[in-house]
Amino acid sequence: MSLKLILVLIPILPLAAAAIAGLLRQQVGRAGAHWIAILAVAMSFFLSAWVLYQHMYGGLGTVNISIYTWMVSDGIHFEIGFLIDHLSTLMMTVVTFVSWMVHIYTIGYMAEDPGYQRFFSYIALFTFSMLMLVMSNNFLQLFFGWEAVGLVSYLLIGFWFKRESAIFAGLKAFLVNRVGDFGFLLGIAAVLYCFGSMDYAEVFSKAPDITGDTVTIIPGFEWRWITLICVCLFIGAMGKSAQAPLHVWLPDSMEGPTPISALIHAATMVTAGIFMVSRMSPLFELSDAALSFVMLIGAVTAISMGLVGIVQNDIKRVIAYSTLSQLGYMTVALGVSAYSAAIFHLMTHAFFKALLFLAAGSVIIALHHQQDMRFMGGLRKQMPVTWITAWIGTLALIGFPFMSGFYSKDTIIEAVHASSRWGAGVAYWAVLIGVLITSFYSFRLLYLTFHGQPRYTVDVGAGDHPPDGIVQHTPHESPLVVTVPLVLLAIPSVVIGYLTIDPVLFGGWLSDSLPVLSQNDTVAAVGEHFDGAVAMAKHALSTAPFWLMISGFVLATFIYRIRPAVADQLQQKLPGLHRILENKFYVDELYQKTFVARTIGIGNGLWKKADDGLIDGWLVNGSARLMNNLSARVRVWQSGYLFHYAFAMIVGLIGILAIWVMLK
C-alpha cells in the first residue's frame, strides 16, 4: 500500500463510517453503526501510528503532497493536500486514539438513547473534520476543516434537541465561533493578498519579505502586515480554543452528551486553535507584538477560568473550566515562542482530560444522570475503577511529579520564566498561581464525588426523573465498555510525559515543523538545565510550582474533608466574591446587554418597521388594498347595460379627438 493511499484512507475511513451510520442507520441498526464507526476510527489510528513509527524509526521525512486541485484562478491553486511532518503525525495519532476510546465508551453511555446511530455518525464526522484540519498543507483546506469542526460541534452540543438548554448552548457555540471565524477569515484573506498563495510552504518562505510592509487601518495608525495577519488568525484561535473573551460557549457545551464533551475538550475542537498557531509559527515569530497579545490573552484565561472552576457544582462544568485554564497555559506557551511545549501539553492534556471527562460520565451513569456534586459523595467503594482512574487523571492535571501533566506544565512555566518578551512577568505569575488554583478545584471535585458520606438517597420507586439527591438504584461500577477506555487512557496519562519529553521537547523532534528564531527559543533555554525525566521530577520537589500544588491539596483537604463547614462559612463571609465567580465575572450578562439585547432590539425594529410596516404593510398588503379600492370604484362602471357602454365609447372618442386637435 502506497504512502499516498494510506494518507487518504486516514480521514476517509471516518467519513465513510459517518455516512453509513447516518444515512443507512435503519439498515445497519445500532450494533452495525457502532461497529462500523469504531473499526473505521481504529484503522485510522493504526495507520496514523504507522506513519508516526515511520517518522521516528523508518527515516520518513516531511511529506507535502497535493491530492486534488479544485480550481486555479489567476495563478492561485485551490487544492486538497497533505503536509505530513512530525507535528501533524503527532496530532493525527492523538486525535484518532482519543476518538477511538470515546467511540468505545459511547456504546455504554448512549446505550438507551434513541439517537444512537446518529450520534456515532456525528462523532465519526467530527474525527474526519479534525483530521482534515491537522493534515492540511494549505489555508483553504485548513479553513474547511476549521468550519467543519465547528459545524459538527454545533450538531453534537445540541444533540438532545428536545432540551431548550441544549438548543441554546449549540446556538451559542455556533455564534461565538462565528465571531472568531470572521477574524480567521480576514487573516486568510490578508495572507492571500500579501503572498498571492494559499500554500503553507510558499507563504512561509515569503514571510520574511513583508516584515517591513505596513497598512493603515485607522487614519494615523499604521500596522505591520505580518502583525495584522497574526492577530486576525489568532482571533480565530480565540474562538475555537475558547480564550477570553470568546470563551463563553465552552462551559455551556456541557449540555451535550459526555462522550462529546470529552472529544471536544480533549483532542479535537478546542485544540484546533493551539495547533493552528503552532503551525503558523513562521509567521508569528516575525511579530513580537502579536506574540505578546497571544501570551497575555492566555494568561488572563488561565487564571480567571481556574477561579471560576472553584465555585462550580456541576461535575462536567468543573472539568470544562479546567480545560479553559489549561488551554490558557498552552496559549501562554505559544506567546513565549514555546510552541513545542504547547503541543507537548496539548498531547498530555488530551489523554488525562479525556480520562477525567469519561470518568465523570461514568459517575453520571451510576447516579442516573445526576451531575451536581452536592448530591454525590462516597462513590469510592462502589466504583473503584472509576475512582482510581479519576485520581490518576487528577494527579496528571495538577502536575504531580512523574505524571504526564507534570512534564508538560512544568516546562511551560519554566519557558515563561525564561522569556524576556513584553508581558512575560505578568504571564509567569498567572501560570504560577494557576497551579494552586488547579490543585484546589481538582481535589475539591475528587472529595465531593468519591469521598465522605453519600449525599444521595436510594429510592427504587422514584420514577424516571427523580429529584436531586434521589437515585433509583444503588450506584455500581460502569460496564466494561466504559471502564476499559478509562484504563487505556490512564496508562498514557501516567507514562507518556516521562517517555516522550526528551525527544519531543529537547531532542529537536518538532524543530522541522515549528521553527523558532534563536533569540526567542525559550524551550532551548529550559533544555540547557534538563538532565533527564527522573532528574526533572526530583528537582521539582524544591520548586515553587510543586509547593503551590501541595498547598492547593492541603487547602482542599482541610475544607472538604476535615472541616466541610468551612466552605459554607467562607461563602457567607465573602458573598460578593462568590457571586462574581458564580456568575463567571458577569461576562455573559455583559454580552447579553451590549450585543444580544441590542441585536434583538435592532431585529425587532426591522421586523416592525421594515418587514411588518414597509414590506407587509405597504408593499404587500398596501398594494392589495390599493387594487381592492381601485377595483371597487371601477366595478360601478360595469352596469351590464349596452347603452351605458355605447355612451362611454362616444365620450371616449370625443376625448381622443379633442386631445388630437389640441396636439395638432
Disulfide bonds with the S-S distance in Angstrom:
none
